[in-house]
Amino acid sequence: MKMKKVYFNVVMTAFLFGTMEVSLKLTGSALDPFQLTFLRFFIGGLLLLPFALAEIKVTGVKLTAKDFGYLLYVGILAIPLSMLFFQLGVMRCNASTAAVLISFNTLFTMIFAHFMANEKIKKYNGVVLMIGLAGLIFMIKPWNMQEGNTVFGIVFMLLAALFFGWYTVAGKLSVKKMGLMAQTSFSFIMGSLVLLVIIIIMGRPVFDGVAENWMAVAYVSIFVTGLGYFCYFKAIKYSDATTGSIAFFLKPAIAPVIAVIILHEHIMWNTYIGIGLFLIASYMNIRGKRKEAILNEKNNA
């Protein structure tokens, strides 16, 4: 019964995250990218808030001003930086390309973890990085970029992946005290509020056009962001972080199919090779983490 819950939540996470680029591309054509990023993470953060408060109540943790300051730092990495670059990138390249490029955040996570969390890059990590880099090159195909992709789009997506990797490692350093649900909800809300200030200063719209596109906004906010992360956390709760990350392994395989069906994008040979190499790198990364976890359990027994 427990494994059925794990499989259900992993598949739901992969599917919802797999629809992310297509839905954001469609919605982003009607709304401002700053506005859409603010709305989906503010609403998503609020949806996770009751579960975050329940988590804090169970653990009995007391958050200090320093903790909220750290949450603000993590939130800025996630929303006004990573996810804003992500939305800007989605609008400037193919959805299938964007879906795979953002998944490269796992490789940046590995690099940041080496310097910030003292997680040494082992031999298999180096191999994973090399395979991932090869996949990245094939995916971009800089010598003859695919129609629909732009230089700015690729750069924005890589910046989004880089900052999300930084956000992931920064979150790992404090999540044990705050809890995964609480940290995500609070950082999403605080990061969104920072973005809101930027939107107001720049004179960009906040709610203009939302009423006309409420169904699209509801989907990317409630389902993709809120329910997507909720299922991800449930998968981790019923298993572990490594098993939960399988959703990100499946996402690059799901997203291009949806992009072909809905946006009628053409998948070129280089995309297949890029996706294949990324899946190999992801599998090796997940397998390596699982072996490390098993070894640590034996050593601590």
N, C-alpha and C positions, 0 to 999 in steps of 0.2 A: 504493500500500500504506500509506504514511504517513497519507494523508488518511482512509483507511478506519479506521485506529486512532483518529484524532481524532474522527470521527463516532461511532464505537462508544462511546468514553469519554464524550463529551458527552451522548449519549442515555442511557447508563447512569446518569450523574450526575443528569440531569434526572429520570429515572424514580425512582431511589432517593430523591432529595430530595423528589420529588413525593408519595411515600408517607409522608413523615415525619409530617405533622400527623395523618393518620388513624391510623397505627400508634401514635403517642404518645398520642393521645386514648383509644384502646382499652386500651393498656397502663397509662396513667395512672389509669384507673378502678380498677385493682387494686393499684397501688403508690403510695407517697408521691412527690410531685413532686420533692422534694429528692433522695430516694433514686434515682429513675430518672435524673435529670440526672447525678448522680455516676457511676452504673454505666455509662451509655452512653458517656460521654466518657472515663472511666478505661479501660474496655475498648477503646474506639476508639483512644485514644492509644497503648495498649500494642500494638495490632495494627499501627499505623504505625511503631512504634519500630524494628524491624529495618531498614526502608527508610530511616528517618531516620539511623540509625547508618552505614548503607552510603553515604548521601549525604555525611555528614561525612568518612568515610574517603576518598572520591573527591576531595572538595574540599580536604581537608587542613586545614580550619579548626580553630583552637584556641579553644574557648569559655572565657571568663574568668568570675570571680565576678560581675562587672558584667553580663555577658551573661545569666547565669542569673537575676539580679535583674530584668532587663528581661523575660525570659521569664515570670517570676512575675507581673509587672505585666500583661503581655498575656494570660496565662492567667486572671487574676482578671476582666479585662474580658469574656473569652469565656464562662467557665463559671459562677461564682457570680453574675454579673450578667446578661449577655445570655441565656444558655441557660436559666438558672433562671427569669427573667422569661418566656422563651419557653414553657416547660412550664406555668407558672402561667396564661399567657394562653390556651394551647391548650385547657386544661380549662375555660375560662370563655367561650369563644366558638366559633363554628362552625369546623370544620377548613378549609373553603374560604376563610373570611375570614382565619384565621390564616396560611394559606399565602401569601396576597397581601400581607398587612401586613408579615410578616417580610422579604419581598422588597424592601420600601421601604428596607432598610438601604443599598442602593446610593445613594439620594438623600442619606442622612445621611453616607455615606462622602464624597460630593462636598463637602459642607459642611465636615466635619472636615478634609479634605485641603486646603481653602482656607486654614484657620487653622494647621494643624499641619505640613503638608508643602509649603507655599508653592505649591500648585497652584491658580492663579487660576481663578475661575469666569468662563468666557468666555460670550459671548452665547448660544451654543447650550445651554450648561449651565443658564443662567437659564430658557430655554424648557423644558428637560427638567424642571427643578424645578417650574415652574408647572403643567405637564401632570401631573406626578406628584402634586402637591398636590391638583389637581382629582380625580384618580383616587382618592386617599385619602379625600376628602370623600364621593364617591359610594359608595365601598366601606363606609364606616362608616354613612353616612346618619344623621347625628346627630339630624335632625328627626323620624325615625321608625325607630328601630333594629330591625333584623330579629330575629325570634324565634331564640333560641339564642345571640345576641351579648349581652354585658353591658358596662357601662361599665368595670368592673375588667378584663375580658378585653381590651378594646381598648387601655386604658392600659398593661397589662402587655406586650402585643404591640408597641406603639410604643416602649416602653422597651427591649424586646429588640432591636428594629431599630436604635434609637439606639446602644446599647452595642456592637452588632455592627459598626456603621459605624465607631465609635471604635476597636474592636479591629482592624478591617481596616487603617485608616490607621496605627495604632501598629505593626502587623506589617510594613507596607510600609517603615517606617523602618529595620528591622533585618534584613529577610529576605534582602537581598543578601549579607550576611555568613554567616548561619546556614543558608540554604537553606529552601525552602518546606516540604518534608516534615519536616525537623528542627524547624523553628520550631513547626509545627502539633502534632506529636507531643509535644514537650516542654511546650508551653504547655497542651495538653489535660490531660496528666498532672498538671502542677503546679497548674493551676486546679481540677482535680477533687479533689486532696488538700486544697486550701484549703476546698472545699465539704464534704469529709468532716469536717474539724475543726468546721465550723459545724453539721453534722448531729449530731455527737457532743455538742456543747455544748447544742444544743436538745433533745436526747433523742429525735431522730427515728430511725426504723428504717434500718438499712443493708442487711441481707440478708433481713429478714423478708418472706416471700411470694415470694421470687425462685424458689425450687424449684418452686412451684405454677405460676408464670408464666414458666418458663425459655425457652420458645420465643419468646414476645413480647419478652423482654429480649434474647435472642440476636439477633433480627431488627433491633431498633432500635440495638443496639450494634455488631454485626458487619457487617450489611449497610448500614443507613442511614448510620451514622456512619463506621465503618471503611472499608468498600468504597466508599461514596459519595464520601468525600474522596480515597480512593486513585485512583478513576477521574477525579476532578476534576484532581488533580495530573498524571495521565498525559495528560490532554487538553492541559494547559498545556505539558507537556514536549514533546509532539509538534507543538505549534503555538505559541500565546502566551496570555497572561493574558486578553486581550480575547476570543479565540475560546473559551477555557474558560468565560468568564462567560456564554456563550450558554445554558449549562445553567440559570442563574438566570432567564434570559429565558423558557425553556420551562416551568420549574417552576410558575408561577402558572396556566398553561393546563392542566397535567396534574393538579395537586392537586384542583381542584374536581370534575373528572370522577370521580376515585377516591372523593372524599367522597360524591358522589351514589350511586355504585354500592355502596359498602360501608356507609356510615352513613345512606344514604337522605336526605341533606340536600337542601333545596330551594334552587335557585339563583334569586334574584330579579333583576329587571331592573337594579337598581342595581349588583349584583355584576358583571354582564356589562359594564356601562359602566366600572366601576372597573378590571376586568381589562383591558379594551380600552385605556383610557388609560395604564395602567401598561405594557402591552406596547409602546405607541407611544413612551413615555418611555424604556423600556429599549433599544428599537431605535435611537433617536436617540443615546442615550448610548454604546452599543457602536460605532455608525457614527462618532461623533465621535472616540472613542478610537483607532479604527483609522486614521482620517485623520491624527490627531496622530502616531501611531507611524510611519506612512509618511513624513510630513513630517520627523520627527526623523531617520529613517534617511537621507533625502536630504541633510539638512543636515550629518550626521556623515560622509557618504561622501567 
